[in-house]
Amino acid sequence: MSVKVRINRWLASAGIGSRRKCDELIRAGLVSINGETLTRLGALVDPDIDSIAVEGRVIARADAPVVLVLNKPAGVLSTAADSFNRRTVIDLARENGFIERLYPVGRLDLDTSGILLLTNDGDLAYRLTHPRFKIEKTYRLTVDGTVDDDTIAGIESGVELDGYRTKPCKVAIVGGDRGATTLEVRLTEGRKRQIRRMFALFGHRTIELSRTALGDLCFEDLVPGAMRFLSEREERRLRELAGLTREGEE
């Protein structure tokens, strides 16, 4: 099933320029759809059907690097597809009008919410998920019970999970009420259900867990379920964190 998308977004994904630059081309009467000059911004196109041209040259969507940020709601799978037809982050991307072939960067558990990137840039995805590059990820969680200093010290120094010792991390209490404690955890790895399992070792069940930041990028404007392209500043910073320039070179 094809999906319509805004013309400036599609042109940007084809490598024509920024969405602002693409709007300028439209205003100048340099963009046509099926042979007819486009006269208004915000037009929708179906790339599987429509012929799109800039200055008379038909544009084929290139595999230009695309990076989106999503505030994943709990209950949505961090996979490209699911054999049981459950809702995935790629389904959310399609619902939001993004037509690019995208893959999630790492995973968030089904019942974990928060910041997740989608991209077609394999090198960037690899660097952002590999522990060798030490990209810090920040989580906020609420657990039952009162978390004491010994628990924090134990988790920060590393614990044994299935024969593997977790790497040192940072844990801080940010609040507590009615028999529960809210904490912020910063770590550079992401093993399956790692945070939940670490606190469970000390007798604390995780009530709620959300990823709030990647490195120093927080994306506080995104409500659950919303997604958008990274700004130029955000993408530049992300690539710096991954040890890449904008051209993908070290």
C-alpha positions as CSV (number, residue, x, y, z in Angstrom):
1,M,0.0,0.0,0.0
2,S,1.5,3.3,-1.1
3,V,1.6,6.3,1.2
4,K,1.3,10.0,0.3
5,V,3.9,12.4,1.7
6,R,4.5,16.1,1.5
7,I,6.4,17.1,-1.6
8,N,9.1,19.0,0.3
9,R,9.8,16.1,2.6
10,W,10.0,13.7,-0.3
11,L,12.4,16.0,-2.3
12,A,14.6,16.3,0.8
13,S,14.8,12.5,1.2
14,A,15.8,12.4,-2.5
15,G,18.8,14.6,-1.7
16,I,17.5,17.7,-3.5
17,G,18.2,19.9,-0.4
18,S,16.7,20.9,2.9
19,R,12.9,21.2,3.1
20,R,13.3,24.9,3.2
21,K,15.3,24.8,0.0
22,C,12.7,22.5,-1.6
23,D,10.0,25.0,-0.7
24,E,12.0,27.7,-2.5
25,L,12.1,25.6,-5.6
26,I,8.4,25.1,-5.4
27,R,7.8,28.9,-5.0
28,A,10.0,29.5,-8.1
29,G,7.8,27.1,-10.2
30,L,10.7,24.7,-10.7
31,V,8.9,21.6,-9.4
32,S,6.3,19.6,-11.4
33,I,4.1,16.6,-10.6
34,N,3.0,14.5,-13.6
35,G,4.0,17.2,-16.0
36,E,2.1,20.0,-14.2
37,T,4.0,22.8,-12.5
38,L,3.4,22.8,-8.7
39,T,1.8,26.0,-7.5
40,R,1.3,25.5,-3.8
41,L,3.4,24.4,-0.8
42,G,2.2,21.4,1.2
43,A,1.1,19.3,-1.8
44,L,1.0,15.5,-1.2
45,V,2.5,13.1,-3.7
46,D,2.5,9.3,-4.0
47,P,6.0,8.4,-5.1
48,D,4.9,5.0,-6.3
49,I,2.6,6.6,-8.8
50,D,3.5,10.2,-9.4
51,S,6.3,11.4,-11.7
52,I,8.2,14.2,-9.9
53,A,10.6,16.6,-11.6
54,V,12.8,19.5,-10.7
55,E,13.7,21.9,-13.5
56,G,12.4,19.3,-16.0
57,R,14.6,16.5,-14.6
58,V,12.7,13.5,-13.2
59,I,13.8,12.7,-9.7
60,A,14.3,9.2,-8.4
61,R,14.5,9.0,-4.7
62,A,18.1,8.4,-3.7
63,D,19.3,6.5,-0.7
64,A,20.1,9.7,1.0
65,P,20.8,9.4,4.7
66,V,17.6,9.9,6.7
67,V,17.4,10.1,10.5
68,L,14.1,10.4,12.3
69,V,13.5,10.6,16.0
70,L,10.4,8.9,17.6
71,N,9.0,9.1,21.1
72,K,8.0,5.5,21.2
73,P,4.9,4.7,23.2
74,A,4.8,1.6,25.4
75,G,3.1,-1.3,23.6
76,V,4.8,-0.7,20.3
77,L,7.5,-3.0,19.0
78,S,11.0,-1.7,18.1
79,T,11.2,-3.9,15.0
80,A,10.7,-3.4,11.3
81,A,8.1,-6.1,11.0
82,D,6.3,-8.6,13.3
83,S,5.0,-12.1,12.3
84,F,2.1,-11.7,14.7
85,N,1.0,-8.4,13.0
86,R,1.5,-6.3,16.2
87,R,2.1,-2.6,15.8
88,T,5.7,-1.6,15.2
89,V,7.7,1.6,15.1
90,I,7.8,1.3,11.3
91,D,4.0,1.2,11.3
92,L,4.1,4.5,13.2
93,A,6.5,5.9,10.6
94,R,4.1,5.0,7.8
95,E,1.2,6.5,9.7
96,N,3.2,9.7,10.0
97,G,3.8,9.8,6.2
98,F,7.4,8.7,6.1
99,I,8.0,6.5,3.0
100,E,11.7,5.8,3.3
101,R,13.0,2.3,4.0
102,L,13.9,2.8,7.7
103,Y,15.2,0.6,10.5
104,P,15.2,1.2,14.3
105,V,18.5,2.1,15.9
106,G,18.7,-0.5,18.7
107,R,15.6,-1.4,20.6
108,L,13.4,-0.4,23.4
109,D,11.4,-3.2,25.2
110,L,7.7,-3.5,24.3
111,D,6.7,-1.9,27.6
112,T,9.5,0.8,27.6
113,S,8.7,4.2,26.1
114,G,10.9,7.0,24.9
115,I,13.5,8.2,22.4
116,L,14.2,5.9,19.5
117,L,15.9,6.7,16.2
118,L,14.9,5.4,12.8
119,T,17.4,5.6,9.9
120,N,18.6,4.1,6.6
121,D,22.2,4.9,7.5
122,G,23.8,1.6,8.5
123,D,27.1,3.0,9.7
124,L,25.5,5.5,11.9
125,A,23.1,2.9,13.4
126,Y,26.1,0.6,14.1
127,R,28.1,3.2,15.9
128,L,25.1,4.4,18.0
129,T,24.4,0.9,19.2
130,H,27.9,-0.6,19.6
131,P,29.3,-0.3,23.2
132,R,32.7,0.5,21.8
133,F,31.6,4.0,20.9
134,K,30.2,4.6,24.4
135,I,27.1,6.7,23.4
136,E,25.5,7.5,26.7
137,K,21.7,6.9,27.0
138,T,19.6,8.4,29.7
139,Y,16.5,6.7,31.2
140,R,14.0,7.7,33.8
141,L,12.3,5.0,35.7
142,T,10.0,4.5,38.7
143,V,10.4,1.4,40.9
144,D,8.5,0.2,43.9
145,G,10.0,0.7,47.3
146,T,12.7,3.0,48.6
147,V,16.0,2.7,46.9
148,D,18.9,3.0,49.3
149,D,22.5,4.1,48.8
150,D,23.8,0.5,48.8
151,T,21.5,-0.3,45.9
152,I,22.7,2.7,43.9
153,A,26.3,1.9,44.6
154,G,25.8,-1.7,43.6
155,I,24.1,-0.9,40.3
156,E,26.6,1.9,39.5
157,S,29.6,-0.5,39.9
158,G,28.1,-3.3,37.8
159,V,26.1,-6.4,38.5
160,E,26.1,-10.0,37.1
161,L,23.4,-10.8,34.6
162,D,23.5,-14.2,32.9
163,G,27.3,-14.5,33.4
164,Y,28.0,-10.9,32.1
165,R,29.0,-8.0,34.4
166,T,27.3,-4.8,33.4
167,K,29.5,-1.8,32.8
168,P,29.6,1.0,35.3
169,C,26.8,3.5,35.0
170,K,25.3,6.6,36.8
171,V,22.2,6.4,39.0
172,A,20.5,9.4,40.7
173,I,17.3,9.6,42.7
174,V,15.1,12.4,41.3
175,G,12.0,11.8,43.4
176,G,9.9,9.5,45.5
177,D,6.4,9.2,46.9
178,R,3.9,6.6,48.2
179,G,6.3,3.7,48.4
180,A,8.0,4.3,45.0
181,T,11.2,5.9,43.9
182,T,11.9,7.7,40.6
183,L,15.5,7.6,39.3
184,E,17.6,8.7,36.4
185,V,20.0,6.1,34.9
186,R,22.8,6.9,32.4
187,L,24.6,4.0,30.7
188,T,26.5,3.2,27.6
189,E,25.1,-0.3,26.9
190,G,21.7,-1.7,26.4
191,R,21.3,-5.4,27.0
192,K,17.8,-6.9,27.0
193,R,15.7,-5.5,29.8
194,Q,18.9,-4.5,31.5
195,I,17.7,-1.7,33.8
196,R,14.7,-3.7,34.9
197,R,16.8,-6.7,35.7
198,M,19.4,-4.7,37.6
199,F,16.9,-3.2,39.9
200,A,15.1,-6.5,40.3
201,L,18.3,-8.0,41.7
202,F,17.9,-5.6,44.6
203,G,14.2,-6.3,45.1
204,H,12.8,-3.4,43.2
205,R,10.1,-3.9,40.5
206,T,10.1,-1.4,37.7
207,I,6.7,0.3,37.3
208,E,7.6,2.6,34.5
209,L,10.6,3.1,32.2
210,S,11.4,5.6,29.5
211,R,14.5,6.7,27.5
212,T,14.8,10.4,27.7
213,A,18.0,11.3,25.9
214,L,20.8,10.1,23.6
215,G,24.1,11.8,24.6
216,D,23.1,15.4,25.2
217,L,20.1,15.3,22.8
218,C,16.8,15.3,24.7
219,F,14.0,15.9,22.1
220,E,11.6,17.3,24.7
221,D,9.2,18.6,22.1
222,L,8.0,15.1,21.1
223,V,4.8,13.8,22.7
224,P,4.3,10.0,22.8
225,G,3.8,8.6,19.3
226,A,5.2,11.7,17.5
227,M,8.2,11.7,15.2
228,R,10.1,14.1,13.1
229,F,13.4,14.6,11.1
230,L,16.3,15.6,13.2
231,S,17.2,19.3,12.8
232,E,20.6,20.0,11.2
233,R,22.1,20.8,14.5
234,E,20.8,17.6,16.1
235,E,22.0,15.4,13.3
236,R,25.4,17.1,13.3
237,R,25.7,16.5,17.0
238,L,24.6,12.9,16.7
239,R,27.2,12.2,14.1
240,E,29.8,13.9,16.3
241,L,28.9,11.6,19.1
242,A,29.2,8.6,16.8
243,G,32.6,9.8,15.5
244,L,31.3,10.7,12.1
245,T,31.3,13.9,10.0
246,R,28.1,14.8,8.1
247,E,29.7,13.1,5.0
248,G,30.1,9.9,7.0
249,E,33.9,10.1,7.3
250,E,35.8,9.9,10.5
